[in-house]
């Protein structure tokens, strides 16, 4: 038995169909299952990314690492779904690399969504079992889900931009306020400043010198004032 034959999924109890292994690229899925499985993948991804983004803003930026891991898991699982769908079309899984090529990826999208798979067995095994009710529910909810997500993104992105702009302006105002307070301290009047020790000594010496000069001036004034002789002092009789 060759390696290619070993990779083909084993038939289910109904010999006309093969069981679908959710995480195996060797399985086959039809168009409806492709939509349903994509929806089933998108819901937990957006929940994890939303919670991680919230915690990254509120708690720590380390939570962005969880969002990155979820995004890598989304890419890996998306390629698994593409390969499974290509196998249902009896095409090689290597065509999934067209998803990375501009314009060519549009052709791949049309191929995956609108083209019906091979009837019966093909090079990649038996077709998948008939679709179940939950496949229809998830597939029909897929466009509605992305429509709602688009509306929420259109609301959330401007709100985040306004929040980021407001936070940046607040930081600028706080910075300007801090610089203004420091400038006022630097420009404080000299009278409000505490004199140094040398200035205090110079002030005391100046006060002592002024006091000494005033004392000398008082002595000179006292010496220049003539003393009054008691004999020459007028008496009451003289005044009469």
C-alpha positions in Angstrom: 0.0 0.0 0.0 1.4 3.4 -1.0 1.8 6.4 1.3 -0.9 8.3 -0.8 -3.4 5.5 -0.2 -2.7 5.4 3.5 -3.5 9.1 3.8 -7.0 8.7 2.4 -9.7 8.8 5.1 -11.2 5.4 5.9 -14.8 4.8 4.9 -17.5 5.2 7.5 -20.2 2.6 8.4 -21.9 3.8 5.2 -19.5 2.6 2.5 -20.5 5.5 0.2 -19.0 8.2 2.5 -15.8 8.9 4.5 -15.7 10.4 8.0 -14.5 14.0 8.1 -11.5 14.6 10.4 -11.8 18.2 11.5 -8.0 18.8 11.7 -6.8 16.5 9.0 -5.9 18.0 5.6 -6.5 14.6 4.0 -10.3 14.8 4.5 -12.9 16.2 2.0 -15.5 18.8 2.8 -18.2 20.2 0.5 -19.2 23.9 0.2 -21.7 23.9 3.0 -19.3 22.3 5.4 -16.6 24.7 4.4 -18.8 27.6 5.4 -19.9 25.9 8.6 -16.4 24.9 9.7 -15.1 28.4 8.9 -17.8 29.9 11.2 -17.0 27.4 13.9 -13.4 28.5 13.7 -14.1 32.2 13.6 -16.2 32.4 16.7 -13.6 31.3 19.3 -10.9 33.3 17.4 -12.7 36.6 17.7 -13.6 35.9 21.3 -10.0 35.2 22.2 -8.7 38.3 20.3 -11.3 40.6 21.8 -10.6 39.5 25.3 -6.8 39.7 24.7 -7.1 43.2 23.3 -9.2 44.4 26.2 -6.7 43.0 28.8 -3.8 44.4 26.8 -5.2 47.9 27.1 -6.3 47.5 30.7 -3.8 45.2 32.4 -0.6 44.5 30.4 0.6 44.6 26.8 1.8 41.0 27.3 -1.8 39.8 26.5 -1.1 40.8 22.8 1.0 37.6 22.7 -2.2 35.6 23.2 -3.8 37.4 20.3 -0.8 36.6 18.1 -1.0 32.9 19.0 -4.7 32.9 18.2 -4.0 34.6 14.9 -1.3 31.9 14.0 -3.8 29.2 14.9 -6.4 30.8 12.6 -4.1 30.9 9.7 -3.1 27.2 10.2 -6.7 26.0 10.5 -7.8 28.2 7.5 -5.2 26.4 5.3 -6.5 23.0 6.5 -10.1 23.9 5.5 -8.8 25.2 2.1 -7.0 21.9 1.5 -10.0 19.8 2.5 -12.2 21.8 0.1 -9.6 21.5 -2.8 -9.6 17.7 -2.2 -13.3 17.6 -2.6 -12.8 19.3 -6.0 -10.2 16.6 -6.8 -7.4 19.2 -6.8 -4.0 19.3 -5.1 -3.8 21.0 -1.7 -0.8 22.9 -3.0 -3.2 25.3 -4.7 -3.9 26.6 -1.2 -0.8 28.7 -1.6 -2.7 30.9 -4.1 -4.2 32.5 -1.0 -0.9 34.3 -0.6 -0.8 35.6 -4.1 -2.8 38.8 -4.9 -5.5 38.5 -7.6 -4.9 34.7 -7.8 -6.5 34.4 -4.3 -9.7 35.8 -5.8 -9.8 32.8 -8.2 -9.2 30.5 -5.2 -12.1 32.1 -3.3 -14.5 31.6 -6.2 -13.3 28.0 -6.6 -13.9 27.2 -2.9 -17.3 28.8 -2.5 -19.1 28.3 -5.8 -17.8 25.1 -7.4 -19.4 21.8 -6.5 -17.2 18.9 -5.4 -16.6 15.6 -7.2 -19.5 13.1 -7.1 -18.5 9.9 -5.5 -14.9 8.8 -5.0 -12.0 10.8 -6.4 -8.2 10.8 -6.0 -8.5 11.9 -2.3 -11.1 9.4 -1.2 -14.9 9.1 -0.7 -17.1 12.2 -0.4 -18.1 13.5 3.1 -21.4 12.3 4.7 -24.6 14.2 4.1 -24.9 17.6 5.8 -26.5 17.9 9.2 -28.8 20.6 10.6 -26.0 22.4 12.5 -24.0 22.7 9.2 -26.9 24.6 7.7 -27.3 26.8 10.8 -23.6 27.7 11.0 -23.3 28.2 7.2 -26.2 30.6 7.1 -25.0 32.4 10.2 -21.6 33.0 8.7 -22.4 36.1 6.5 -24.6 37.5 9.3 -21.8 37.1 11.8 -19.3 38.9 9.6 -21.9 41.6 8.9 -22.3 42.2 12.7 -18.5 42.1 13.3 -18.1 44.7 10.5 -20.6 47.0 12.2 -18.9 46.6 15.6 -15.5 47.2 14.0 -16.8 50.4 12.4 -18.0 51.6 15.8 -15.0 50.4 17.8 -12.2 51.7 15.6 -13.2 55.4 15.8 -13.9 55.0 19.5 -10.4 53.6 20.0 -8.9 56.4 17.9 -10.6 59.0 20.0 -9.5 57.3 23.1 -5.9 57.2 22.0 -6.0 60.8 20.8 -7.5 62.0 24.2 -4.9 60.0 26.1 -2.1 61.6 24.1 -3.5 65.1 24.6 -3.8 64.5 28.3 -0.1 63.4 28.5 0.9 66.6 26.6 -1.1 68.7 29.0 0.4 67.0 32.0 3.9 67.5 30.6 3.2 71.2 30.0 1.8 71.7 33.5 4.9 70.0 35.0 7.2 72.2 33.0 5.2 75.3 33.9 5.5 74.5 37.6 9.2 74.0 37.3 9.6 77.3 35.5 7.7 79.2 38.2 10.1 77.8 40.8 13.1 78.9 38.8 11.7 82.4 38.4 10.8 83.0 42.1 11.6 86.6 43.5 14.9 87.1 45.2 13.1 88.4 48.3 11.4 85.1 48.8 14.7 83.2 48.7 16.6 82.4 51.9 19.8 84.4 52.2 23.0 82.6 52.3 25.4 82.6 55.2 27.8 85.1 53.5 24.9 87.5 52.8 23.8 87.3 56.4 27.3 88.2 57.7 27.6 91.1 55.2 24.2 92.4 56.4 25.2 92.2 60.1 28.5 94.1 59.4 26.6 96.8 57.5 24.1 97.2 60.3 27.0 97.6 62.8 28.8 100.1 60.6 25.6 102.2 60.3 25.1 102.1 64.0 28.7 103.2 64.7 28.3 106.1 62.2 25.1 107.2 63.9 26.9 107.1 67.3 29.8 109.3 66.1 27.4 111.8 64.6 25.5 112.0 67.9 28.7 112.7 69.8 29.7 115.5 67.4 26.3 117.1 67.7 26.5 117.0 71.5 30.0 118.6 71.4 29.0 121.4 69.0 26.0 122.4 71.2 27.1 125.2 73.6 26.5 124.7 77.2 24.2 127.4 78.8 25.8 129.3 81.7 23.5 129.4 84.7 24.6 133.0 85.4 23.5 134.1 82.1 20.1 132.3 82.3 17.3 134.9 82.5 15.5 135.3 85.7 11.9 136.2 86.2 12.9 139.7 87.2 14.9 140.2 84.1 12.1 139.1 81.9 9.8 141.6 83.6 
